[in-house]
Amino acid sequence: MNPKPYASHGAGDPGAVPAALGLGLLAVGGWLLTTARPWQKPGHPLTLGLGWTASGALLVCGLVLLARCVRTVHGRPDADPGSGSGSDADVPAPTEAGTGTDG
């Protein structure tokens, strides 16, 4: 149990708001897509096209926001700021130890 009060735990996850916005955009885009179904009810082609375009745009924007949040949370950790370029050049090459070729 953490003895610190709730207010001193920090500001929270910075990716929570974009993730919630992405889920909201997916929900609204899906709802709009179900309301603009041409196979359910005939409608004017212009309104159907606008509805499908708007719902597609909302779905794509929601997916992009969620993908960015997932990549932020589950992505590769950044290298140390003082290590230079941040490449894997400082990682030693694997050796034959543990491969069963030792005699």
Backbone torsions as a table, in degrees:
resi	resn	phi	psi	omega
1	MET	NA	137.8	-177.5
2	ASN	-90.2	122.7	-178.2
3	PRO	-76.5	-8.9	-178.7
4	LYS	-72.9	146.3	175.1
5	PRO	-69.2	162.2	-174.5
6	TYR	-60.1	-36.4	-175.5
7	ALA	-68.7	-21.3	-176.0
8	SER	-95.2	13.1	-180.0
9	HIS	-82.9	-5.8	178.5
10	GLY	111.0	-177.0	-174.3
11	ALA	-81.3	-16.7	-179.4
12	GLY	103.3	-170.3	-176.6
13	ASP	-82.4	121.6	-179.8
14	PRO	-71.5	-15.4	179.8
15	GLY	-89.9	-1.6	-176.6
16	ALA	-71.0	-40.4	-178.5
17	VAL	-68.0	-47.0	176.1
18	PRO	-63.4	-34.4	177.9
19	ALA	-66.5	-42.2	177.9
20	ALA	-65.7	-38.7	177.2
21	LEU	-65.1	-39.9	177.5
22	GLY	-63.0	-42.6	177.1
23	LEU	-65.0	-38.0	177.2
24	GLY	-64.9	-41.9	177.9
25	LEU	-64.7	-37.8	176.2
26	LEU	-64.0	-40.5	179.9
27	ALA	-65.9	-46.3	-179.6
28	VAL	-67.0	-40.6	178.0
29	GLY	-63.7	-41.0	176.9
30	GLY	-66.1	-40.7	177.7
31	TRP	-64.1	-43.2	179.8
32	LEU	-65.7	-35.6	178.2
33	LEU	-65.7	-37.9	179.4
34	THR	-74.0	-24.4	178.0
35	THR	-83.4	-16.9	-178.8
36	ALA	-106.4	41.0	-179.0
37	ARG	-86.4	115.5	-179.7
38	PRO	-72.1	-20.2	-179.6
39	TRP	-80.1	-15.6	177.1
40	GLN	-85.0	-44.4	-176.0
41	LYS	-146.0	138.4	176.4
42	PRO	-71.8	144.2	179.3
43	GLY	-148.2	173.4	178.2
44	HIS	-69.4	137.2	-178.1
45	PRO	-59.3	-31.8	179.6
46	LEU	-67.0	-44.8	179.4
47	THR	-68.4	-36.2	177.0
48	LEU	-66.1	-42.3	178.8
49	GLY	-64.5	-41.2	177.4
50	LEU	-66.2	-40.3	179.0
51	GLY	-64.3	-43.9	179.3
52	TRP	-68.1	-37.4	178.4
53	THR	-66.3	-44.5	179.5
54	ALA	-65.1	-43.1	-179.7
55	SER	-67.4	-38.4	176.5
56	GLY	-63.3	-41.2	178.5
57	ALA	-64.8	-41.7	178.4
58	LEU	-65.1	-41.3	178.9
59	LEU	-64.6	-42.0	180.0
60	VAL	-66.7	-43.8	178.7
61	CYS	-63.0	-40.5	177.4
62	GLY	-63.8	-41.7	178.1
63	LEU	-65.8	-38.4	178.5
64	VAL	-64.8	-44.1	178.7
65	LEU	-62.2	-44.2	179.6
66	LEU	-66.1	-39.6	179.3
67	ALA	-63.7	-39.8	178.4
68	ARG	-65.6	-39.2	179.0
69	CYS	-68.0	-41.2	178.4
70	VAL	-65.2	-41.0	178.7
71	ARG	-66.5	-33.7	177.1
72	THR	-66.7	-42.8	-176.6
73	VAL	-76.8	-44.1	-173.0
74	HIS	-105.4	8.8	-177.9
75	GLY	-74.7	177.6	179.5
76	ARG	-69.7	132.9	179.5
77	PRO	-65.2	145.0	179.9
78	ASP	-68.6	151.4	176.6
79	ALA	-74.8	165.6	177.2
80	ASP	-61.7	139.0	-178.5
81	PRO	-61.9	-26.9	-177.2
82	GLY	-90.8	4.8	-174.5
83	SER	-89.7	2.4	176.8
84	GLY	98.7	-122.4	-172.4
85	SER	-77.3	-19.9	179.1
86	GLY	84.5	14.3	179.3
87	SER	-86.1	179.0	-179.6
88	ASP	-89.5	21.9	-176.9
89	ALA	-68.2	-26.8	-177.7
90	ASP	-88.0	-1.8	178.4
91	VAL	-82.5	126.9	-178.5
92	PRO	-69.5	152.8	178.8
93	ALA	-69.8	149.8	178.4
94	PRO	-64.8	145.0	179.3
95	THR	-104.0	176.9	-179.6
96	GLU	-85.5	3.3	179.3
97	ALA	-67.0	130.8	177.6
98	GLY	86.2	5.0	-179.3
99	THR	-95.4	-4.1	-179.6
100	GLY	88.0	4.7	-179.8
101	THR	-96.3	0.1	179.5
102	ASP	-72.5	141.9	-176.0
103	GLY	-107.4	NA	NA
